[in-house]
Amino acid sequence: MNAPERYREVVARLAGAVVELRERDAERAAELRRVLRRTEQELRGSADTLMLARGMYELRWEAALQVMWSAEEPGKPRPRPDHRADPARHAELEREADEALDALRASGDRRFFRLRNRDA
């Protein structure tokens, strides 16, 4: 094979490799776009969950303060967020917070009725 034929063969293989690389890059880019869309959806979902959790926190805190004030106990400063909390336990922690608020309400109700009965 002479030099020009060899050159044409190498250039043809190189052109084929370029086409193949473009196809692989296009497939990879499409996959990365799908991953990005899923990640963005997860991020939006997490932001929604965070906003809901903060709102529920505020509502629970206000309800707890109402119980404590009606039980003639002074309010305490709002607890700080625990940044070590496991996000995977969010639903469980929400349940625990609801149960703790229910227990506080029940204890406040009992104390309120005891004070009321004592004064009567």
VMD Tcl script that draws the C-alpha trace (Angstrom):
set ca {
  {0.00 0.00 0.00}
  {1.40 3.35 -0.98}
  {1.48 6.44 1.23}
  {-1.62 8.19 -0.19}
  {-3.73 5.03 0.19}
  {-2.49 4.54 3.72}
  {-3.27 8.19 4.51}
  {-6.83 7.83 3.12}
  {-7.38 4.66 5.16}
  {-6.20 6.31 8.39}
  {-8.32 9.42 7.76}
  {-11.39 7.26 7.01}
  {-10.93 5.33 10.28}
  {-10.41 8.61 12.11}
  {-13.62 10.04 10.59}
  {-15.49 6.88 11.63}
  {-14.13 7.22 15.16}
  {-15.27 10.86 15.28}
  {-18.80 9.86 14.23}
  {-18.85 7.09 16.83}
  {-17.59 9.47 19.53}
  {-20.30 12.00 18.63}
  {-22.99 9.32 18.87}
  {-21.68 8.14 22.26}
  {-21.45 11.75 23.48}
  {-25.03 12.42 22.34}
  {-26.25 9.30 24.19}
  {-24.30 10.29 27.31}
  {-25.65 13.86 27.11}
  {-29.21 12.52 26.86}
  {-28.62 10.28 29.89}
  {-27.12 13.18 31.86}
  {-30.16 15.35 30.97}
  {-32.46 12.59 32.34}
  {-30.38 12.37 35.52}
  {-30.44 16.16 35.84}
  {-34.26 16.25 35.48}
  {-34.64 13.53 38.15}
  {-32.22 15.37 40.43}
  {-34.06 18.65 39.93}
  {-37.36 16.92 40.76}
  {-35.84 15.43 43.90}
  {-34.46 18.85 44.84}
  {-37.87 20.49 44.37}
  {-39.45 17.68 46.40}
  {-36.90 18.17 49.16}
  {-37.49 21.92 49.16}
  {-41.25 21.32 49.42}
  {-40.69 18.86 52.26}
  {-38.43 21.36 54.04}
  {-40.99 24.15 53.67}
  {-43.77 21.87 54.96}
  {-41.61 20.66 57.85}
  {-40.77 24.24 58.84}
  {-44.45 25.20 58.67}
  {-45.47 22.22 60.78}
  {-42.69 23.05 63.24}
  {-44.06 26.56 63.64}
  {-47.62 25.30 64.09}
  {-46.54 22.70 66.67}
  {-44.47 25.27 68.54}
  {-47.36 27.72 68.67}
  {-49.72 24.96 69.85}
  {-47.21 23.92 72.51}
  {-46.90 27.51 73.71}
  {-50.67 27.79 73.97}
  {-50.79 24.65 76.12}
  {-47.92 25.83 78.30}
  {-49.43 29.30 78.78}
  {-52.83 27.85 79.63}
  {-51.12 25.61 82.18}
  {-49.52 28.73 83.69}
  {-46.02 27.65 82.72}
  {-43.68 30.17 81.13}
  {-42.80 29.72 77.46}
  {-39.29 28.71 76.59}
  {-37.12 29.81 73.70}
  {-37.77 27.98 70.46}
  {-35.55 24.90 70.07}
  {-32.77 25.12 67.48}
  {-32.80 22.74 64.49}
  {-30.70 19.63 64.90}
  {-28.64 19.54 61.70}
  {-27.49 16.04 62.55}
  {-31.02 14.69 62.12}
  {-31.32 11.98 59.49}
  {-33.50 13.19 56.57}
  {-34.53 9.60 55.91}
  {-36.31 9.64 59.29}
  {-38.40 12.73 58.39}
  {-41.78 10.93 58.51}
  {-40.85 9.19 61.77}
  {-39.69 12.46 63.33}
  {-42.92 14.17 62.22}
  {-44.91 11.39 63.95}
  {-42.81 11.76 67.10}
  {-43.36 15.53 67.10}
  {-47.13 15.03 66.74}
  {-47.13 12.46 69.56}
  {-45.10 14.78 71.81}
  {-47.50 17.65 71.12}
  {-50.49 15.39 71.83}
  {-48.88 14.30 75.11}
  {-48.20 17.93 76.01}
  {-51.79 18.86 75.24}
  {-53.07 15.96 77.35}
  {-50.78 16.86 80.24}
  {-51.78 20.52 79.96}
  {-55.45 19.60 79.91}
  {-55.07 17.45 83.04}
  {-53.19 20.19 84.89}
  {-55.65 22.86 83.76}
  {-58.58 20.82 85.04}
  {-56.80 20.10 88.34}
  {-56.15 23.82 88.87}
  {-59.71 24.66 87.90}
  {-61.22 22.05 90.22}
  {-58.97 23.16 93.08}
  {-60.08 26.79 92.66}
  {-63.78 25.86 92.50}
}
mol new
graphics top color blue
foreach p $ca { graphics top sphere $p radius 0.5 }
foreach p [lrange $ca 0 end-1] q [lrange $ca 1 end] { graphics top cylinder $p $q radius 0.2 }
display resetview
